[in-house]
Structure formats: C-alpha cells, structure tokens
Amino acid sequence: MDNIAYFNDLLARTEELFYHELSDCAAWKTEYIGIDFIQSKNIDGTTPAEVIQNSLKAIIEAGFIKGATYAIRGNEILLNMKVEKCIHLPKEAKLQASGIKPYNCPIINMVLDQLIEKTGFATTYVADLQVDEENEQCTIMSAIYETPDQIGNVSDWNEENRLIEANNEWILVK
C-alpha cells in the first residue's frame, strides 16, 4: 500500500467514526481538515472569484487535483464546484462502498476557509457532496454567506445546478 492510499484509508475511517458518533457534533468539525495546507500558502484575492481561483491554482500546483470548475449562483449563496481527479477520491469511494454518504471534502474546505479569511464572509458550509468514481470527479454544493443577513437565505439548489449545467456557466481552473 502506498502512502496516499494509507492516508486516505485513515481519513475514511475517521470520517466513518465521526458519521456514527452519537452526539452528531464531530462530523461538523471536519470542515477544518485540509485548511492547514491552504493557510500555509499566500493566497491573494479580494473578490470571491479571485480567492476561489487562486486557492484552486495552489491546490492544483500541489498535485491534489487535476482541475476544477465552479459557479456561484442561487442568490449568490450557492458555490457549485466540480473537482477532477482528486487525490482523495479513493476515500470518498470507500465511504460510499460502506454505505456512508461522503460529507467531508478537504479541497472545498480549503476554498471555503480562504473565502472567510480573505473576503470576510460570515460563514460557509458544505451542503452536498456527489462522488462520481467512474469519471473521477466530485461535485460539491456549498452555501457561502457574505453577510450575517444572508444566513438562512435559500434557493432551489437542484434547479440552480441544472441551470448551471444547461448554460455551461462553469468557470474552469486548470
């Protein structure tokens, strides 16, 4: 077993244990997994687009993913991201195979952390993570709230996702 497989297995087991943790508090703490890496980089940007693109470029340069696309929609609170050939995909597949819906993505954790750090967004959270093992791709839907007044705003995320797909509004970062 290589080191990457070993570390993905460790992470998958941790997520599995957090998933089954009775108080349902531990799983929410996984949003901090991965952010040490991105905080060690000097990510520039003052707008969400700049921060997202610069974060993804650093992640790509590190070899964690091959590429990504993203779109911000849904009252400017929905960040849709597709991640290609992620180093953590085997972890996600392992969780799915054991009957656990993947819920932690270190890659999106890094991006969301930088949105808060660089733009001062009030809060963010991962709402959905879809794993496509066959195409080596994950689609992550996250809520991003710039101000406290936005917290609680909702949109029809499934409809927004279809609109993004139909209109090919994804921004490519390679």
Secondary structure, DSSP 8 states (H G I E B T S, - for coil): --HHHHHHHHHHHHHHHHHH-TTS-GGGGGGGTTHHHHHTS----SSHHHHHHHHHHHHHHTTS-SEEEEEEETTTTEEEEEEES-TTHHHHHHHHHTT------HHHHHHHHHHHHHH--SEEEEEEEEEETTTTEEEEEEEEESSGGGTT----HHHHHHHHHHHT--EEE-
